[in-house]
Amino acid sequence: MNIPVAVRWALLACAGLNLFFALRALHRMRRVGPGHRTGPGLDALDHALGTVLIGALAAGDDHPAVVLAALTLLGR
């Protein structure tokens, strides 16, 4: 599949934004008490896997196993 360059840059910008949200969720997870870390931790994992998925999609057909693994973990 041939992805246009503009779409790749847009996907990479979305991946960067997703990474920002993952880091923000990690920071929020570190601030709360031990009993309340599950929600922000799952948010951070969700955003991190989304970053991996978007990055693999932007790379093209080179990484179908990464796309499948990220989709499997996100669907769980």
Secondary structure as the mmCIF struct_conf table of DSSP 4:
data_model
#
loop_
_struct_conf.conf_type_id
_struct_conf.id
_struct_conf.beg_label_comp_id
_struct_conf.beg_label_asym_id
_struct_conf.beg_label_seq_id
_struct_conf.end_label_comp_id
_struct_conf.end_label_asym_id
_struct_conf.end_label_seq_id
HELX_RH_AL_P HELX_RH_AL_P1 VAL A 5 ARG A 31
BEND BEND1 VAL A 32 VAL A 32
HELX_RH_3T_P HELX_RH_3T_P1 PRO A 34 HIS A 36
HELX_RH_AL_P HELX_RH_AL_P2 THR A 38 ALA A 59
TURN_TY1_P TURN_TY1_P1 ASP A 61 ASP A 62
HELX_RH_AL_P HELX_RH_AL_P3 PRO A 64 GLY A 75
#
